[in-house]
């Protein structure tokens, strides 16, 4: 069993030591469900390996606190260990420390000042169609109804508003095939990507301010595909680019921008996900910011706050882990940061 009476650092260690690589979260989800069902003031539902618990006190506002149970594959970094005020182990920072804080809140707050929905979900670290939050939004959207959401993603204890959108595109360059011994009879498509790379090297990324937070965009080549054989001049080459765009753009506007950058080339899009505006001007979000303190910053990356945004729920990222340590073999979380995060959230909801 998970002992929710122990301090948040010890609880984090207990959660870390239950291996839960994406797709193998059942053991941990069972423990989370068992711990939450032992709290009589919560109603508990489950979908697959996603566990949702709610208070129903008739408060004027409902907030949602979410964390994913899965981790990237273990890299010889289990079981957890404590050294110098740090808890080391797979998933410590991303994001089992945040999960532990949420569970501590559930146990400590039978009568919070706002109704609270706690969501612990599976398969965040893999493709979107397997994401537990995505599945619940599709099959049980009423479980996610709220006025405001906090996603316990690692932010090093700083509120990160919204998130960037992301898309991938393929820029196609055509040539003419020929024997490499008589290359002048062909047109080398790989050589032809030079103007594509020149445009990327000269690209000036936007730094737009959205709802008071500055986002730093980026457009970069992330792959090159071309070549036929060692003695053939290639007639086709494709440059894959990734555009990380601020949440003031829709997917369609972001795609149009990429087309403009690569005007004259064939461009096709392979995937995209919208961003999420910070929503920090919402009164519930403002109250959260006041309770937590510090200076909010923009989230540079894509997170599941975009799923809440799509449901009309303002959301922020906030958690004790350091995002720069996520997925590393030497991943760790500061025990002090875990305690600080728990105190801030109790101050907000207590």
C-alpha positions as CSV (number, residue, x, y, z in Angstrom):
1,X,0.0,0.0,0.0
2,X,1.0,3.6,-0.5
3,X,1.2,5.3,2.9
4,X,-0.2,8.8,2.4
5,X,0.7,9.8,6.0
6,X,4.5,9.8,5.3
7,X,6.2,13.0,4.1
8,X,6.0,13.8,0.4
9,X,9.7,13.0,-0.2
10,X,9.3,9.5,1.2
11,X,6.0,9.0,-0.7
12,X,7.8,10.1,-3.9
13,X,10.5,7.4,-3.3
14,X,7.8,4.7,-2.7
15,X,6.1,5.7,-6.0
16,X,9.4,5.8,-7.9
17,X,10.2,2.3,-6.7
18,X,7.0,1.0,-8.4
19,X,8.3,0.7,-12.0
20,X,5.7,2.1,-14.4
21,X,7.1,2.5,-17.9
22,X,4.5,3.6,-20.4
23,X,2.1,0.8,-21.0
24,X,3.0,-0.9,-17.7
25,X,1.3,1.4,-15.2
26,X,-1.2,-1.1,-13.8
27,X,0.6,-1.9,-10.5
28,X,1.0,1.8,-9.7
29,X,-2.5,2.7,-10.8
30,X,-3.8,-0.1,-8.5
31,X,-1.9,1.4,-5.6
32,X,-3.1,4.9,-6.3
33,X,-6.7,3.7,-6.6
34,X,-6.5,1.8,-3.4
35,X,-5.1,4.8,-1.5
36,X,-7.7,7.2,-2.8
37,X,-10.7,4.8,-2.2
38,X,-9.6,4.7,1.5
39,X,-10.4,8.5,1.7
40,X,-14.2,8.5,2.3
41,X,-14.8,12.1,1.1
42,X,-13.6,11.3,-2.4
43,X,-15.5,9.6,-5.2
44,X,-13.2,7.5,-7.4
45,X,-13.5,6.4,-11.0
46,X,-11.1,4.5,-13.3
47,X,-10.6,4.2,-17.0
48,X,-7.9,1.7,-17.9
49,X,-4.9,2.8,-15.9
50,X,-6.2,6.3,-15.3
51,X,-7.6,7.1,-11.8
52,X,-9.9,10.1,-11.2
53,X,-11.0,11.2,-7.7
54,X,-13.3,14.1,-6.8
55,X,-14.6,16.0,-3.9
56,X,-18.3,17.1,-4.1
57,X,-18.7,19.8,-1.6
58,X,-20.7,22.3,-3.6
59,X,-17.9,24.9,-3.8
60,X,-18.3,27.8,-6.2
61,X,-15.2,26.7,-8.1
62,X,-13.7,23.4,-9.1
63,X,-10.0,22.9,-9.8
64,X,-8.3,19.9,-11.4
65,X,-4.8,18.6,-10.4
66,X,-3.3,16.1,-12.9
67,X,-0.2,14.0,-13.1
68,X,0.9,11.1,-15.3
69,X,2.0,7.8,-13.7
70,X,4.2,6.6,-16.5
71,X,8.0,7.1,-17.1
72,X,10.4,6.6,-19.9
73,X,12.2,3.2,-19.9
74,X,14.4,2.5,-16.8
75,X,18.1,3.2,-17.4
76,X,19.7,1.2,-14.5
77,X,18.3,4.0,-12.2
78,X,16.0,2.0,-9.9
79,X,15.5,1.5,-7.0
80,X,15.6,5.2,-5.8
81,X,18.2,6.5,-3.5
82,X,18.7,9.7,-1.4
83,X,22.0,11.6,-1.6
84,X,22.6,15.1,-0.4
85,X,19.0,16.2,-0.2
86,X,18.2,14.8,-3.6
87,X,16.1,11.8,-4.5
88,X,17.5,9.9,-7.5
89,X,15.7,7.5,-9.7
90,X,13.6,7.0,-12.9
91,X,10.7,9.4,-12.9
92,X,11.7,11.3,-9.8
93,X,11.5,14.7,-11.6
94,X,9.1,13.7,-14.5
95,X,6.8,13.5,-12.7
96,X,6.4,11.2,-9.7
97,X,7.3,14.0,-7.3
98,X,4.3,15.9,-8.7
99,X,2.1,12.8,-8.3
100,X,3.2,12.4,-4.7
101,X,2.3,16.1,-4.0
102,X,-1.1,15.6,-5.5
103,X,-1.7,12.5,-3.4
104,X,-0.6,14.3,-0.3
105,X,-3.1,17.0,-1.0
106,X,-5.9,14.5,-1.5
107,X,-5.1,13.0,1.9
108,X,-4.6,16.3,3.7
109,X,-7.7,18.2,2.4
110,X,-11.0,16.6,3.2
111,X,-12.6,20.0,3.0
112,X,-10.6,22.2,0.5
113,X,-11.7,25.8,-0.2
114,X,-12.5,24.7,-3.8
115,X,-13.8,21.4,-5.0
116,X,-10.9,19.4,-6.4
117,X,-10.6,16.7,-9.1
118,X,-7.4,14.6,-8.9
119,X,-6.4,12.9,-12.2
120,X,-3.6,10.3,-12.4
121,X,-3.2,9.1,-15.9
122,X,-1.2,6.7,-18.1
123,X,0.8,6.8,-21.3
124,X,1.9,10.4,-21.4
125,X,5.4,9.7,-22.6
126,X,4.3,7.9,-25.8
127,X,2.1,8.6,-28.8
128,X,-1.0,10.7,-28.3
129,X,-3.6,8.0,-29.2
130,X,-2.5,6.0,-26.1
131,X,-2.6,9.0,-23.7
132,X,-4.9,8.3,-20.8
133,X,-5.9,11.9,-20.5
134,X,-6.8,12.0,-24.1
135,X,-8.9,8.8,-23.7
136,X,-10.8,10.2,-20.7
137,X,-11.4,13.5,-22.5
138,X,-13.0,11.5,-25.4
139,X,-14.9,8.9,-23.3
140,X,-15.7,10.7,-20.0
141,X,-15.3,14.5,-20.6
142,X,-17.5,15.2,-17.5
143,X,-14.7,13.8,-15.3
144,X,-12.4,16.7,-16.5
145,X,-14.9,19.5,-16.0
146,X,-13.2,22.3,-14.0
147,X,-12.7,26.1,-13.8
148,X,-8.9,25.7,-13.7
149,X,-6.3,23.0,-14.0
150,X,-2.8,22.5,-12.7
151,X,-0.6,19.9,-14.5
152,X,2.2,18.8,-12.2
153,X,4.8,18.8,-15.0
154,X,8.3,19.5,-13.8
155,X,8.9,23.3,-13.7
156,X,11.4,23.5,-10.8
157,X,8.7,25.1,-8.7
158,X,7.9,27.9,-11.1
159,X,4.5,28.5,-12.8
160,X,4.8,27.9,-16.5
161,X,1.8,29.3,-18.4
162,X,0.2,27.6,-21.4
163,X,2.5,25.8,-23.9
164,X,3.8,26.1,-27.4
165,X,2.2,24.4,-30.4
166,X,4.2,22.1,-32.5
167,X,4.1,20.8,-36.1
168,X,6.3,18.8,-38.4
169,X,6.6,19.4,-42.1
170,X,8.4,17.9,-45.0
171,X,10.1,20.2,-47.6
172,X,10.5,18.3,-50.8
173,X,13.3,19.0,-53.3
174,X,13.2,17.4,-56.8
175,X,16.1,16.5,-59.0
176,X,16.9,14.2,-61.9
177,X,18.3,10.7,-61.6
178,X,21.6,9.9,-63.4
179,X,24.7,7.7,-63.1
180,X,27.2,9.2,-60.7
181,X,29.9,8.7,-63.3
182,X,28.0,11.0,-65.6
183,X,26.5,13.3,-63.0
184,X,26.1,16.2,-65.4
185,X,23.2,14.4,-67.0
186,X,21.3,14.6,-63.7
187,X,20.3,17.1,-61.1
188,X,21.3,16.2,-57.5
189,X,18.3,16.7,-55.2
190,X,20.5,16.4,-52.1
191,X,22.6,19.4,-53.3
192,X,19.3,21.1,-54.0
193,X,18.4,21.4,-50.3
194,X,21.1,24.1,-49.9
195,X,18.5,27.0,-50.2
196,X,16.2,25.2,-47.7
197,X,19.1,25.1,-45.2
198,X,20.0,28.7,-46.0
199,X,16.5,29.8,-45.2
200,X,16.6,27.9,-41.9
201,X,20.0,29.4,-41.0
202,X,18.8,32.9,-41.7
203,X,15.4,32.4,-39.9
204,X,14.6,34.9,-37.2
205,X,12.4,33.4,-34.6
206,X,9.5,35.3,-33.2
207,X,9.4,36.3,-29.5
208,X,5.8,37.1,-29.1
209,X,4.2,38.1,-25.7
210,X,1.0,36.3,-25.1
211,X,-1.1,37.2,-22.0
212,X,2.0,38.8,-20.5
213,X,4.4,35.9,-21.1
214,X,7.2,35.9,-23.7
215,X,7.4,32.8,-25.9
216,X,10.5,31.9,-28.0
217,X,9.6,30.2,-31.2
218,X,11.8,27.9,-33.2
219,X,12.0,26.5,-36.8
220,X,14.6,23.8,-37.3
221,X,15.6,20.9,-39.5
222,X,15.3,17.7,-37.6
223,X,15.9,15.2,-40.4
224,X,17.1,14.7,-44.0
225,X,16.0,11.9,-46.2
226,X,17.5,11.2,-49.6
227,X,19.7,9.0,-51.7
228,X,19.1,6.0,-54.0
229,X,22.4,4.1,-54.2
230,X,26.1,4.7,-54.0
231,X,26.4,5.2,-57.8
232,X,23.2,7.1,-58.5
233,X,22.5,10.9,-58.5
234,X,19.4,11.2,-56.3
235,X,16.2,12.6,-57.8
236,X,14.5,13.4,-54.5
237,X,15.4,14.7,-51.1
238,X,13.2,15.7,-48.2
239,X,14.1,17.9,-45.2
240,X,11.9,17.4,-42.2
241,X,11.4,20.6,-40.1
242,X,9.8,21.1,-36.7
243,X,8.1,24.4,-35.9
244,X,7.5,25.3,-32.3
245,X,5.0,28.1,-32.3
246,X,3.5,30.5,-29.7
247,X,-0.1,29.9,-28.6
248,X,-1.2,33.1,-30.4
249,X,-1.2,31.1,-33.6
250,X,-3.6,28.4,-34.7
251,X,-2.3,25.3,-36.4
252,X,-3.6,26.6,-39.7
253,X,-1.7,29.9,-39.2
254,X,1.4,28.1,-38.2
255,X,1.2,25.9,-41.4
256,X,0.7,29.0,-43.5
257,X,3.8,30.6,-42.0
258,X,5.9,27.5,-42.8
259,X,4.6,27.6,-46.4
260,X,5.7,31.2,-46.6
261,X,9.2,30.4,-45.3
262,X,9.7,27.7,-47.9
263,X,7.9,29.4,-50.8
264,X,8.8,27.8,-54.1
265,X,9.1,24.3,-52.6
266,X,6.6,21.6,-52.1
267,X,5.6,21.4,-48.4
268,X,3.5,18.7,-46.8
269,X,2.6,18.4,-43.1
270,X,2.9,15.1,-41.1
271,X,1.5,16.1,-37.7
272,X,0.6,19.0,-35.5
273,X,-0.7,19.8,-32.0
274,X,-2.1,23.2,-30.9
275,X,-0.6,25.3,-28.2
276,X,-2.4,26.7,-25.1
277,X,-2.7,30.3,-24.0
278,X,-1.5,30.9,-20.4
279,X,-4.9,31.9,-19.1
280,X,-3.3,33.6,-16.1
281,X,-5.7,36.5,-16.2
282,X,-8.5,34.1,-15.1
283,X,-9.5,34.9,-11.5
284,X,-8.9,31.3,-10.4
285,X,-5.5,31.3,-12.0
286,X,-4.7,34.6,-10.5
287,X,-5.5,33.2,-7.0
288,X,-3.2,30.2,-7.7
289,X,-0.4,32.6,-8.8
290,X,-0.8,34.7,-5.7
291,X,-0.6,31.6,-3.4
292,X,2.4,30.0,-5.1
293,X,4.3,33.2,-5.6
294,X,7.2,33.8,-8.0
295,X,7.2,35.2,-11.5
296,X,5.4,33.0,-14.0
297,X,7.1,32.2,-17.3
298,X,6.1,30.8,-20.6
299,X,6.2,27.0,-21.2
300,X,8.7,26.3,-24.0
301,X,7.5,23.0,-25.2
302,X,4.2,21.1,-25.6
303,X,2.3,19.6,-22.6
304,X,-1.1,18.2,-21.9
305,X,-2.3,21.7,-20.8
306,X,-3.2,21.9,-24.5
307,X,-5.8,19.2,-23.9
308,X,-7.4,21.2,-21.1
309,X,-7.3,24.3,-23.2
310,X,-9.2,22.4,-25.9
311,X,-11.9,21.6,-23.3
312,X,-12.1,25.3,-22.3
313,X,-10.3,24.8,-19.1
314,X,-7.4,27.4,-18.3
315,X,-4.4,25.4,-17.2
316,X,-0.8,25.9,-16.1
317,X,2.2,23.7,-15.6
318,X,3.6,23.6,-12.0
319,X,5.7,20.9,-10.3
320,X,8.7,20.4,-8.1
321,X,10.9,18.6,-10.6
322,X,13.6,20.2,-12.8
323,X,12.6,19.8,-16.4
324,X,16.2,19.9,-17.5
325,X,16.8,16.6,-15.7
326,X,13.8,14.7,-17.2
327,X,14.6,11.4,-19.0
328,X,18.2,11.4,-17.9
329,X,19.8,8.4,-16.3
330,X,20.9,10.6,-13.4
331,X,17.4,12.1,-13.0
332,X,16.7,13.4,-9.5
333,X,14.4,15.8,-7.6
334,X,15.2,18.1,-4.7
335,X,13.5,17.0,-1.5
336,X,13.2,20.6,-0.5
337,X,11.4,21.5,-3.8
338,X,8.9,18.7,-3.1
339,X,8.2,20.1,0.3
340,X,7.9,23.7,-1.0
341,X,5.5,22.6,-3.7
342,X,3.3,20.8,-1.2
343,X,3.2,23.8,1.1
344,X,2.3,26.2,-1.8
345,X,-0.5,24.0,-2.9
346,X,-1.9,23.6,0.6
347,X,-1.7,27.4,1.0
348,X,-3.8,27.6,-2.2
349,X,-6.5,25.0,-1.3
350,X,-6.4,24.9,2.5
